[in-house]
Amino acid sequence: MDRGDEFDEVELVQLPSNDEITADLNDRRTFLGGSDAPVVMGISPWKTPYQLWMEKTGQAAPPDLSEVERVRFGILLEDIVAREFMSRTGFKVRRVNQRQILKRKPYLVAQIDRRIVGGGILECKTADASRKSDWDDGVPDHYMAQVQHQLLVTGESFAYIAVLFGGNTFQCFRIERNEALIANLEIILDDFWTKVKTFTPPEPSSTEEARQMWRKPVGEIVIGGDEEKGIVKDLLSIKEEIKVLEGRQDELELALQKKLENLGDTLTVGGIPVVSWKVQSKTTLDTKALEASYPDIASQFKRTSEYRQFRVLKGAKDVA
């Protein structure tokens, strides 16, 4: 593909200032950016597809990260990472102050850190030293998805990720455009955006999300088959294993508590603290006493809420 044709696919839109972005978090509801790609794919360590869907549909506010120190210093160190990348590779880069939008699908957007002069993208990252091992086998999947999204939108053929670990260890990784991955990513992004526009939630990723999504049933009995029978059997088996492990945990904790008795609150082995059993205090409201002494006041603050309780019934053993 001719590079001129690639960039014909990209529309450039002037970005608002940092203050404007912070003030208008709803701006993120209008598009899917690079950081959204791993979430939509279900491989983000920070957010689930359902959480993102709630934000994009306006049912939940996106987190304001402007005061998070990890994010703040990541922004401050971005220029240093870019300069070190140029020093080590000989590439020249320039800051990109424009949001890039795929013309044929204007809900797909990329906000890249730097464009490499002559072609390519640079993504600048900072990470804790403890996270360096996550990169031992190459770029983590969630960052790979983010960069491939950027390559999809910009039409570029490659990108670099430059990472500063712990403020004193630098590495950079080259990522080639992967057409098969991009094609699959585009399908997933399209499907997710359709769910946003039609107000159709994605599959829940946890039982908590399932409770939020399906708050009240419209009927009573749902007929299951062999697949559900197998799931019930596995669930009963796991619950039994957990019961055994919890019993063993209680035995081991009791053995250590017997060693501590009333002698002290911390157990050390070889001079190293290994467990503690300290006295703590907690203040709670005695609601029964409040209701007895001041029933009118207590009634003003009562709140009734509905929730669905999931239980495994006795009949499950007969089925499994």
SERO-4910 file (N, C-alpha, C, O; in steps of 0.05 Angstrom, whole numbers):
BEGIN
 pado doro    nc1    nc2    nc3   cac1   cac2   cac3    cc1    cc2    cc3    oc1    oc2    oc3
  Met    A     17    -24      0      0      0      0     17     25      0     37     27     15
  Asp    A     11     44    -17     25     69    -18     20     85      8     -2     87     17
  Arg    A     42     96     20     39    110     45     20    134     43      7    141     62
  Gly    A     19    146     19      0    168     16    -29    158     19    -45    172     30
  Asp    A    -34    133      9    -61    122     12    -67    116     41    -90    120     50
  Glu    A    -47    107     56    -51    101     84    -60    126     99    -80    125    114
  Phe    A    -47    148     94    -53    172    110    -78    186    100    -89    203    113
  Asp    A    -88    178     76   -114    188     67   -136    178     84   -158    189     86
  Glu    A   -130    155     98   -150    142    115   -152    156    142   -171    151    158
  Val    A   -133    174    148   -132    186    175   -140    215    175   -131    231    158
  Glu    A   -158    222    193   -166    249    197   -153    260    222   -153    246    243
  Leu    A   -142    284    221   -129    296    244   -147    317    257   -157    334    243
  Val    A   -150    314    283   -167    333    298   -151    345    320   -138    330    336
  Gln    A   -151    371    323   -136    384    344   -145    375    371   -169    375    377
  Leu    A   -126    367    388   -132    358    415   -138    382    433   -126    403    430
  Pro    A   -156    378    452   -160    399    472   -136    399    491   -120    381    491
  Ser    A   -134    420    507   -112    422    527   -116    401    548   -138    389    551
  Asn    A    -95    396    564    -97    376    586   -119    384    606   -134    367    615
  Asp    A   -121    410    611   -142    419    630   -170    413    619   -188    406    634
  Glu    A   -173    417    593   -199    412    581   -206    383    581   -229    375    585
  Ile    A   -186    366    577   -191    337    577   -199    328    605   -217    312    608
  Thr    A   -185    338    625   -191    331    653   -219    340    660   -234    326    674
  Ala    A   -227    364    651   -253    375    658   -275    361    644   -298    361    654
  Asp    A   -270    349    621   -291    337    605   -285    307    601   -277    299    579
  Leu    A   -289    291    622   -284    263    620   -303    249    602   -297    228    591
  Asn    A   -327    262    597   -346    250    579   -336    249    550   -348    235    534
  Asp    A   -315    264    544   -303    264    518   -296    236    509   -298    229    486
  Arg    A   -288    219    529   -279    192    523   -302    174    514   -298    152    504
  Arg    A   -327    183    519   -350    167    511   -354    166    481   -370    150    471
  Thr    A   -342    184    467   -348    187    438   -330    171    420   -333    172    395
  Phe    A   -312    156    431   -294    140    414   -281    117    429   -283    115    453
  Leu    A   -268     99    414   -252     78    425   -222     84    419   -215     85    395
  Gly    A   -207     89    439   -179     95    436   -161     71    440   -170     49    445
  Gly    A   -135     76    438   -116     54    441   -117     40    468   -115     15    469
  Ser    A   -121     55    490   -122     42    516   -148     27    520   -150     10    537
  Asp    A   -168     32    503   -193     17    504   -191    -11    490   -205    -29    497
  Ala    A   -172    -13    471   -170    -38    456   -166    -63    473   -180    -82    469
  Pro    A   -146    -63    491   -143    -87    507   -166    -92    525   -172   -116    532
  Val    A   -181    -72    534   -204    -76    550   -226    -90    534   -238   -109    543
  Val    A   -231    -80    510   -251    -92    493   -244   -121    487   -262   -138    484
  Met    A   -218   -127    484   -209   -154    478   -210   -172    503   -206   -197    501
  Gly    A   -214   -160    526   -216   -176    551   -189   -184    562   -187   -203    577
  Ile    A   -168   -169    555   -141   -176    565   -128   -153    581   -104   -153    587
  Ser    A   -144   -133    589   -134   -112    605   -132   -120    634   -151   -133    644
  Pro    A   -110   -114    648   -108   -121    677   -123   -101    694   -124   -105    719
  Trp    A   -133    -79    683   -145    -58    699   -175    -54    696   -188    -43    714
  Lys    A   -186    -64    675   -215    -58    670   -227    -81    653   -213    -93    637
  Thr    A   -253    -86    657   -267   -106    642   -283    -93    619   -289    -69    620
  Pro    A   -291   -109    599   -308    -98    578   -334    -86    589   -343    -65    579
  Tyr    A   -346    -99    609   -371    -88    620   -367    -61    634   -383    -43    631
  Gln    A   -345    -58    648   -339    -33    661   -335    -11    640   -345     12    643
  Leu    A   -321    -17    618   -317      2    597   -344      9    583   -349     32    577
  Trp    A   -360    -11    579   -387     -7    567   -403     12    584   -417     29    574
  Met    A   -402      8    610   -417     26    628   -407     54    625   -424     73    626
  Glu    A   -381     58    622   -370     85    618   -379     97    591   -387    120    590
  Lys    A   -377     81    570   -383     91    543   -413     97    540   -420    115    524
  Thr    A   -429     83    555   -458     89    553   -467    109    574   -491    115    576
  Gly    A   -449    121    588   -455    142    607   -467    133    633   -478    150    648
  Gln    A   -466    107    639   -477     97    664   -457     97    687   -465     93    710
  Ala    A   -432    101    680   -411    103    701   -391    124    691   -386    127    667
  Ala    A   -379    138    710   -360    159    703   -332    147    699   -324    130    716
  Pro    A   -318    154    678   -291    145    675   -274    155    698   -279    177    708
  Pro    A   -255    139    708   -238    148    730   -222    172    723   -210    174    701
  Asp    A   -220    191    741   -204    215    738   -176    208    748   -172    206    772
  Leu    A   -157    205    730   -130    196    738   -110    220    741    -86    216    744
  Ser    A   -121    244    739   -103    268    738    -87    271    764    -66    283    764
  Glu    A    -98    261    787    -84    264    812    -70    238    821    -58    237    843
  Val    A    -70    217    804    -56    192    811    -26    196    805    -19    202    782
  Glu    A     -9    193    825     19    199    821     32    182    800     49    192    785
  Arg    A     25    157    798     37    139    778     31    150    750     49    150    733
  Val    A      7    160    746      0    172    720     13    199    716     23    205    694
  Arg    A     13    215    737     25    241    735     54    240    728     63    255    710
  Phe    A     70    223    741     98    221    735    103    208    708    123    213    695
  Gly    A     84    190    700     87    178    673     86    200    652    100    198    632
  Ile    A     68    220    656     66    242    637     91    259    638    101    268    617
  Leu    A    101    265    662    124    282    665    149    269    653    167    283    643
  Leu    A    151    243    655    175    229    645    173    221    616    192    211    604
  Glu    A    150    226    603    146    219    575    167    231    557    179    218    540
  Asp    A    173    257    561    193    271    545    221    259    549    236    257    530
  Ile    A    227    252    573    253    240    579    256    213    565    277    207    554
  Val    A    235    197    566    235    171    552    239    175    522    254    160    510
  Ala    A    225    194    511    227    200    482    256    209    475    266    200    454
  Arg    A    267    226    491    295    235    486    315    212    487    333    210    471
  Glu    A    311    195    507    329    172    510    326    153    486    346    141    477
  Phe    A    302    150    477    297    133    453    312    144    429    325    129    415
  Met    A    311    170    425    326    182    403    356    179    406    370    173    387
  Ser    A    366    182    431    394    179    436    404    151    430    426    148    420
  Arg    A    388    131    437    397    103    434    393     92    406    408     75    398
  Thr    A    373    102    392    367     90    366    375    107    342    379     96    320
  Gly    A    379    132    347    386    150    324    361    160    309    364    177    291
  Phe    A    337    150    317    313    160    305    307    189    315    314    196    337
  Lys    A    293    204    298    282    229    307    252    226    310    239    213    294
  Val    A    241    238    331    212    237    336    201    265    340    216    283    347
  Arg    A    176    268    335    162    293    340    136    288    355    123    268    351
  Arg    A    130    307    373    105    305    388     81    308    370     81    322    350
  Val    A     60    293    376     35    294    361     14    307    378      6    296    398
  Asn    A      5    330    370    -16    345    385    -43    343    372    -61    359    377
  Gln    A    -47    323    355    -72    320    342    -83    292    347    -68    272    346
  Arg    A   -109    290    352   -122    264    354   -126    253    326   -135    268    308
  Gln    A   -120    229    322   -122    216    295   -146    198    294   -149    180    311
  Ile    A   -162    202    274   -187    187    272   -188    172    245   -181    183    224
  Leu    A   -196    147    246   -199    132    222   -224    142    207   -247    139    218
  Lys    A   -221    153    183   -244    165    169   -267    146    165   -290    154    168
  Arg    A   -261    122    157   -282    103    150   -297     93    175   -319     82    173
  Lys    A   -284     96    199   -297     89    224   -289    110    245   -271    105    260
  Pro    A   -302    132    245   -294    155    262   -295    150    292   -286    167    307
  Tyr    A   -306    127    300   -305    121    329   -279    107    337   -275    102    360
  Leu    A   -262    102    317   -235     90    323   -215    113    323   -211    125    302
  Val    A   -202    117    345   -185    141    349   -158    132    361   -157    113    376
  Ala    A   -137    147    354   -111    142    366    -99    168    375    -99    188    361
  Gln    A    -89    168    400    -74    191    410    -46    180    417    -42    169    438
  Ile    A    -28    184    398     -1    172    400     18    192    414     14    216    413
  Asp    A     38    181    427     57    198    442     76    213    422     78    237    425
  Arg    A     88    199    404    106    211    385    104    197    358     98    173    356
  Arg    A    109    212    337    112    200    310    141    201    303    155    221    306
  Ile    A    151    178    293    178    176    285    181    189    257    166    183    239
  Val    A    200    207    254    204    221    229    213    201    208    232    186    211
  Gly    A    197    200    186    203    181    165    185    157    166    185    141    147
  Gly    A    169    155    187    150    132    189    153    117    215    175    113    225
  Gly    A    130    109    227    131     94    252    120    110    275    117    135    273
  Ile    A    114     97    296    102    108    320    120    101    344    131     80    345
  Leu    A    121    120    363    135    114    389    114    117    411    101    138    414
  Glu    A    112     96    427     96     96    451    114     96    475    131     78    478
  Cys    A    112    116    493    129    119    516    115    108    541     92    115    546
  Lys    A    129     91    556    118     79    580    137     82    604    161     83    600
  Thr    A    126     84    627    141     81    652    128     59    669    104     56    668
  Ala    A    145     44    683    134     22    699    151     18    724    174     26    725
  Asp    A    138      7    744    153      0    769    174    -21    763    171    -37    744
  Ala    A    196    -20    778    217    -40    774    206    -68    778    216    -87    765
  Ser    A    187    -71    796    176    -97    801    161   -109    777    155   -133    777
  Arg    A    153    -92    758    138   -102    734    156   -109    711    147   -117    690
  Lys    A    182   -106    715    201   -111    692    199   -140    682    202   -145    658
  Ser    A    194   -159    700    192   -187    692    169   -192    673    169   -212    658
  Asp    A    149   -174    674    126   -177    656    134   -174    627    120   -183    609
  Trp    A    157   -162    622    167   -157    595    189   -176    587    201   -173    565
  Asp    A    195   -196    603    217   -214    597    213   -230    571    232   -235    557
  Asp    A    188   -236    565    181   -251    540    172   -232    518    160   -241    498
  Gly    A    177   -206    521    168   -187    501    146   -169    511    140   -169    535
  Val    A    133   -155    493    113   -136    500     88   -150    511     78   -169    498
  Pro    A     78   -143    535     54   -155    545     30   -152    526     29   -133    511
  Asp    A     12   -172    527    -10   -173    508    -27   -147    508    -35   -138    486
  His    A    -32   -135    531    -49   -112    532    -36    -88    519    -50    -71    507
  Tyr    A    -10    -85    521      4    -64    507      6    -70    477      5    -51    460
  Met    A      9    -95    470      9   -102    441    -17    -95    428    -17    -84    406
  Ala    A    -40   -100    442    -66    -93    431    -68    -62    427    -79    -53    407
  Gln    A    -58    -47    447    -59    -18    445    -44     -8    421    -54      9    406
  Val    A    -20    -19    417     -3     -9    394    -15    -18    367    -15     -2    348
  Gln    A    -25    -42    366    -37    -51    340    -62    -34    334    -68    -29    310
  His    A    -76    -25    354    -99     -6    350    -88     20    338   -100     31    319
  Gln    A    -66     30    348    -54     54    338    -45     51    309    -48     69    292
  Leu    A    -34     27    303    -25     22    275    -50     20    257    -48     28    234
  Leu    A    -71      8    267    -96      7    251   -106     35    244   -112     40    220
  Val    A   -107     53    263   -118     79    258    -99     96    241   -108    110    223
  Thr    A    -73     95    247    -54    113    233    -45    103    206    -35    118    189
  Gly    A    -47     76    202    -37     65    177     -8     60    177      3     51    157
  Glu    A      6     64    199     35     60    201     41     30    200     24     13    206
  Ser    A     66     23    193     73     -5    189     89    -16    213     92    -40    216
  Phe    A     98      1    231    112     -9    255    111     12    277    104     36    272
  Ala    A    118      3    301    119     21    324    140     12    343    149    -11    342
  Tyr    A    149     30    360    167     23    382    153     29    408    139     49    410
  Ile    A    157     12    428    150     19    456    176     23    471    192      4    473
  Ala    A    180     46    482    203     52    499    194     52    528    175     67    535
  Val    A    207     37    545    198     34    573    220     41    592    243     32    589
  Leu    A    213     57    612    232     64    634    222     49    659    201     55    669
  Phe    A    238     30    668    231     14    692    244     26    717    268     29    718
  Gly    A    228     32    737    238     41    762    255     66    761    270     72    780
  Gly    A    252     81    739    267    106    737    296    103    729    310    123    727
  Asn    A    306     78    725    334     75    720    342     52    701    365     46    697
  Thr    A    322     39    689    327     17    670    310     22    645    286     24    647
  Phe    A    324     23    622    310     31    597    311      7    577    331     -6    574
  Gln    A    288      2    564    287    -17    543    268     -7    521    249      8    527
  Cys    A    273    -16    497    254    -10    476    248    -34    459    266    -51    456
  Phe    A    224    -36    448    215    -60    434    203    -50    407    187    -31    407
  Arg    A    210    -64    386    198    -57    360    175    -76    355    176   -100    360
  Ile    A    153    -65    345    128    -80    340    121    -76    311    116    -53    302
  Glu    A    119    -97    296    111    -96    268     80    -97    266     67   -109    282
  Arg    A     70    -84    246     41    -85    240     33   -113    234     45   -126    217
  Asn    A     13   -123    249      4   -151    246    -24   -150    234    -44   -145    248
  Glu    A    -26   -155    208    -52   -152    194    -73   -171    204    -97   -164    206
  Ala    A    -65   -196    211    -85   -215    221    -96   -206    248   -120   -207    253
  Leu    A    -78   -196    266    -87   -187    292   -104   -162    289   -124   -159    303
  Ile    A    -96   -144    271   -111   -119    267   -139   -126    256   -159   -113    265
  Ala    A   -141   -145    237   -167   -152    226   -186   -163    248   -209   -156    249
  Asn    A   -175   -180    265   -191   -191    287   -198   -169    307   -220   -168    317
  Leu    A   -179   -151    313   -184   -129    332   -206   -111    321   -223   -103    337
  Glu    A   -206   -106    295   -226    -88    284   -254   -100    287   -273    -85    292
  Ile    A   -256   -126    283   -282   -139    286   -292   -137    314   -315   -131    319
  Ile    A   -274   -141    333   -281   -140    362   -289   -111    370   -308   -107    384
  Leu    A   -274    -92    360   -280    -63    366   -307    -56    353   -323    -42    366
  Asp    A   -312    -64    329   -338    -58    316   -361    -70    332   -381    -57    336
  Asp    A   -358    -95    340   -379   -108    356   -384    -94    382   -407    -90    390
  Phe    A   -363    -86    395   -366    -72    421   -379    -45    417   -397    -37    432
  Trp    A   -371    -30    396   -384     -4    391   -413     -7    384   -429     10    392
  Thr    A   -420    -28    370   -449    -33    365   -464    -38    391   -486    -28    394
  Lys    A   -452    -52    409   -464    -56    436   -468    -30    450   -488    -26    464
  Val    A   -448    -12    448   -451     14    460   -474     30    449   -491     41    463
  Lys    A   -476     31    422   -496     46    409   -524     35    412   -544     49    412
  Thr    A   -526      8    415   -552     -5    419   -559    -10    448   -579    -22    454
  Phe    A   -541     -1    466   -545     -5    494   -547    -34    502   -564    -42    519
  Thr    A   -531    -51    489   -531    -80    494   -506    -87    510   -484    -84    498
  Pro    A   -507    -96    534   -483   -101    550   -467   -125    540   -479   -144    530
  Pro    A   -441   -124    543   -425   -148    536   -427   -169    557   -440   -164    578
  Glu    A   -416   -192    553   -418   -214    572   -404   -205    598   -383   -192    597
  Pro    A   -415   -212    621   -402   -205    647   -376   -221    651   -374   -243    641
  Ser    A   -357   -209    665   -332   -222    670   -330   -233    698   -310   -246    705
  Ser    A   -350   -229    715   -350   -238    743   -378   -241    752   -397   -231    740
  Thr    A   -381   -254    775   -408   -257    787   -419   -230    796   -443   -226    795
  Glu    A   -401   -212    805   -410   -186    813   -422   -171    789   -443   -158    792
  Glu    A   -408   -172    766   -419   -159    742   -446   -172    734   -464   -158    724
  Ala    A   -448   -198    737   -473   -212    730   -496   -202    748   -518   -198    738
  Arg    A   -490   -197    774   -511   -186    791   -519   -158    783   -542   -151    785
  Gln    A   -499   -142    774   -506   -115    766   -522   -115    740   -541    -99    736
  Met    A   -516   -134    722   -528   -135    696   -557   -146    697   -575   -136    684
  Trp    A   -560   -168    712   -586   -182    713   -597   -180    741   -595   -199    756
  Arg    A   -609   -157    747   -617   -151    775   -643   -165    782   -647   -172    806
  Lys    A   -661   -169    763   -687   -180    770   -697   -198    748   -700   -189    725
  Pro    A   -703   -223    754   -712   -242    733   -741   -236    725   -757   -226    741
  Val    A   -747   -243    700   -775   -239    691   -791   -265    694   -816   -264    692
  Gly    A   -778   -287    700   -792   -312    704   -780   -327    727   -766   -316    744
  Glu    A   -786   -353    729   -777   -369    751   -758   -392    742   -734   -392    748
  Ile    A   -769   -411    728   -754   -435    721   -741   -432    694   -753   -424    674
  Val    A   -715   -439    693   -700   -440    668   -690   -469    664   -678   -480    683
  Ile    A   -694   -481    641   -687   -508    636   -658   -510    627   -650   -497    608
  Gly    A   -643   -527    641   -615   -532    634   -611   -559    622   -630   -575    622
  Gly    A   -588   -565    611   -582   -590    598   -556   -602    607   -547   -597    630
  Asp    A   -543   -618    590   -519   -632    597   -496   -612    603   -480   -617    621
  Glu    A   -495   -590    589   -473   -570    595   -476   -560    623   -456   -558    638
  Glu    A   -500   -552    631   -504   -541    658   -500   -563    679   -490   -557    701
  Lys    A   -507   -588    672   -502   -610    691   -472   -613    697   -465   -617    719
  Gly    A   -456   -610    676   -427   -612    680   -416   -589    696   -398   -592    713
  Ile    A   -427   -565    692   -419   -542    707   -426   -545    737   -409   -539    754
  Val    A   -450   -555    742   -458   -560    770   -440   -580    783   -432   -577    806
  Lys    A   -433   -601    769   -415   -622    780   -388   -610    787   -377   -615    808
  Asp    A   -377   -594    769   -351   -581    774   -352   -562    797   -334   -561    814
  Leu    A   -375   -547    799   -378   -528    821   -379   -542    848   -366   -533    867
  Leu    A   -394   -564    849   -396   -578    874   -369   -589    883   -362   -589    906
  Ser    A   -354   -599    863   -327   -610    868   -308   -588    879   -294   -593    898
  Ile    A   -310   -565    867   -292   -543    876   -300   -533    904   -283   -527    921
  Lys    A   -327   -531    909   -336   -523    935   -326   -542    957   -320   -534    979
  Glu    A   -326   -568    951   -316   -588    970   -286   -584    975   -277   -586    998
  Glu    A   -271   -579    953   -242   -574    956   -237   -549    973   -219   -549    990
  Ile    A   -253   -528    969   -250   -504    984   -256   -509   1014   -242   -499   1031
  Lys    A   -276   -525   1019   -283   -532   1047   -260   -546   1061   -254   -540   1084
  Val    A   -248   -565   1047   -225   -580   1058   -202   -561   1063   -189   -562   1084
  Leu    A   -196   -544   1044   -173   -525   1046   -178   -505   1068   -159   -497   1083
  Glu    A   -203   -495   1071   -209   -476   1093   -206   -489   1120   -197   -476   1139
  Gly    A   -213   -515   1122   -209   -530   1147   -179   -532   1153   -171   -529   1176
  Arg    A   -163   -539   1133   -134   -541   1137   -122   -514   1144   -104   -512   1160
  Gln    A   -132   -493   1132   -123   -466   1138   -128   -459   1167   -111   -448   1181
  Asp    A   -151   -466   1177   -158   -460   1205   -140   -476   1223   -131   -465   1244
  Glu    A   -133   -501   1217   -115   -517   1233    -87   -504   1235    -76   -502   1257
  Leu    A    -77   -495   1213    -50   -483   1212    -50   -456   1227    -31   -450   1241
  Glu    A    -71   -440   1223    -72   -414   1237    -74   -419   1267    -62   -404   1283
  Leu    A    -89   -439   1276    -92   -445   1304    -65   -454   1316    -58   -447   1338
  Ala    A    -49   -469   1301    -23   -478   1310     -5   -454   1316     10   -454   1335
  Leu    A     -6   -434   1299     10   -410   1303     -1   -393   1325     15   -380   1340
  Gln    A    -27   -392   1328    -39   -377   1350    -32   -390   1377    -28   -375   1397
  Lys    A    -30   -416   1378    -22   -430   1403      7   -422   1410     14   -421   1433
  Lys    A     23   -418   1390     51   -410   1395     52   -382   1406     68   -376   1424
  Leu    A     35   -364   1396     35   -336   1405     21   -333   1432     30   -318   1449
  Glu    A     -1   -348   1436    -17   -346   1460    -21   -316   1467    -28   -300   1451
  Asn    A    -16   -310   1493    -16   -282   1502     12   -271   1506     16   -250   1518
  Leu    A     31   -285   1494     59   -278   1498     67   -254   1481     84   -237   1490
  Gly    A     56   -251   1458     63   -229   1440     45   -229   1416     27   -246   1413
  Asp    A     48   -208   1399     30   -206   1376     44   -210   1349     31   -208   1328
  Thr    A     70   -216   1350     84   -221   1325    102   -245   1328    117   -247   1347
  Leu    A    101   -263   1309    119   -287   1308    141   -283   1288    136   -276   1265
  Thr    A    165   -287   1297    188   -285   1279    202   -312   1276    202   -329   1294
  Val    A    213   -316   1252    229   -340   1247    255   -331   1235    256   -319   1214
  Gly    A    277   -338   1248    303   -329   1239    306   -299   1239    320   -287   1223
  Gly    A    291   -286   1257    293   -257   1259    274   -242   1240    274   -218   1239
  Ile    A    259   -257   1224    241   -245   1204    212   -248   1213    204   -270   1219
  Pro    A    197   -226   1215    169   -228   1222    153   -243   1201    155   -238   1177
  Val    A    137   -263   1210    123   -280   1190     92   -278   1194     78   -279   1174
  Val    A     82   -275   1218     54   -271   1223     50   -252   1246     67   -250   1263
  Ser    A     27   -239   1246     20   -222   1269     -8   -228   1278    -25   -237   1262
  Trp    A    -13   -223   1304    -40   -228   1316    -44   -205   1335    -41   -208   1360
  Lys    A    -51   -182   1324    -52   -158   1340    -81   -150   1347   -100   -157   1333
  Val    A    -83   -136   1369   -109   -127   1379   -117   -102   1362   -101    -84   1358
  Gln    A   -141   -103   1352   -152    -80   1336   -179    -73   1347   -193    -89   1360
  Ser    A   -187    -48   1342   -213    -39   1352   -230    -29   1328   -218    -19   1309
  Lys    A   -256    -31   1330   -273    -22   1309   -299    -10   1322   -310    -22   1340
  Thr    A   -307     13   1313   -331     25   1323   -354     21   1304   -352     27   1280
  Thr    A   -376     10   1314   -400      5   1297   -424     17   1310   -424     24   1334
  Leu    A   -445     21   1294   -470     32   1304   -488      9   1314   -494    -10   1299
  Asp    A   -497     11   1339   -515     -9   1350   -543     -2   1341   -558     13   1354
  Thr    A   -551    -14   1318   -576     -7   1306   -600    -17   1323   -621     -4   1324
  Lys    A   -597    -39   1337   -619    -49   1354   -624    -30   1377   -648    -24   1383
  Ala    A   -603    -20   1389   -606     -1   1411   -618     25   1401   -635     38   1414
  Leu    A   -610     34   1377   -620     58   1365   -650     56   1360   -665     74   1366
  Glu    A   -658     33   1349   -686     29   1342   -703     28   1368   -726     37   1369
  Ala    A   -691     16   1389   -706     13   1414   -710     41   1428   -731     47   1439
  Ser    A   -689     57   1427   -690     83   1441   -702    105   1425   -716    122   1435
  Tyr    A   -696    105   1399   -705    127   1381   -717    115   1356   -705    118   1334
  Pro    A   -740    102   1357   -751     88   1334   -757    107   1311   -754    100   1288
  Asp    A   -767    131   1317   -774    150   1296   -749    159   1280   -749    160   1255
  Ile    A   -728    164   1294   -703    172   1281   -692    149   1265   -683    153   1242
  Ala    A   -692    125   1276   -681    102   1262   -696     96   1236   -684     89   1216
  Ser    A   -722    100   1237   -738     94   1213   -732    113   1190   -736    106   1167
  Gln    A   -723    137   1196   -716    157   1176   -692    148   1159   -689    157   1136
  Phe    A   -676    132   1171   -651    124   1157   -650     95   1148   -630     85   1139
  Lys    A   -673     82   1149   -675     55   1138   -677     56   1108   -690     73   1096
  Arg    A   -664     37   1096   -664     36   1066   -667      7   1058   -653    -11   1067
  Thr    A   -686      2   1040   -691    -25   1030   -678    -28   1003   -683    -12    985
  Ser    A   -663    -49    999   -650    -54    973   -655    -83    965   -657   -101    981
  Glu    A   -657    -87    939   -661   -113    928   -635   -124    916   -619   -109    905
  Tyr    A   -631   -149    920   -607   -162    908   -614   -191    902   -632   -203    914
  Arg    A   -598   -203    884   -602   -231    878   -581   -248    893   -557   -242    891
  Gln    A   -590   -268    907   -572   -286    922   -569   -312    907   -589   -325    901
  Phe    A   -545   -319    900   -540   -344    885   -533   -366    905   -515   -363    922
  Arg    A   -548   -388    904   -544   -411    922   -545   -437    906   -559   -439    886
  Val    A   -529   -455    915   -530   -482    904   -549   -498    921   -545   -501    945
  Leu    A   -570   -509    909   -591   -523    923   -585   -552    928   -567   -563    915
  Lys    A   -599   -565    947   -594   -593    954   -596   -611    929   -582   -631    927
  Gly    A   -615   -604    912   -619   -622    888   -595   -623    870   -594   -641    853
  Ala    A   -576   -605    872   -553   -605    855   -537   -631    857   -526   -641    837
  Lys    A   -536   -643    881   -521   -668    885   -534   -691    870   -521   -708    860
  Asp    A   -561   -691    869   -575   -712    854   -569   -710    824   -567   -730    811
  Val    A   -568   -685    814   -563   -681    785   -534   -689    778   -529   -701    757
  Ala    A   -515   -680    795   -487   -685    789   -479   -714    794   -456   -721    790
***
